[in-house]
Amino acid sequence: MAKIEHFALFAADPGALKDFYVAALGLRVAVDNSGATPPGYFLADDHGMALEIIGRPAGVPGADTRYICHVAFVVEDFAPAKAALEKVGMVFETDSVVDNATMTTAFFRDPEGNRVQIVRRPAPLLG
């Protein structure tokens, strides 16, 4: 069976978006392709997953990801994680909040406008 290796996002300023994910969500730079065309990075978590940030060429629009896709991050302590993101300027959607016995979740847009979810689950989604 195939295993998901990474998820990729476009960014007009890939360096700034890399810095956001490192500072706000604790990812680390695994591969620095900032000198390539297009420039980019692979950011890793501690569980074998990666987020690729690819430089978006001038004139290429970003996608409206509201109904297309999002990237989700598991957080252990939901309220403090949400508060830390709000402290750095992230604004959470109010119409998509879920807080029930199976999960607590909320969405915001990263500095490039990509839709991001934080989620806490009492039991893991898989396994």
Secondary structure, DSSP 8 states (H G I E B T S, - for coil): -----EEEEEESSHHHHHHHHHHHH--EEEEEETTSSS-EEEEE-TTS-EEEEEE--TT------TTT--EEEE-SSHHHHHHHHHHTT--B-STT-EESSS-EEEEEE-TTS-EEEEEE-SS-S--
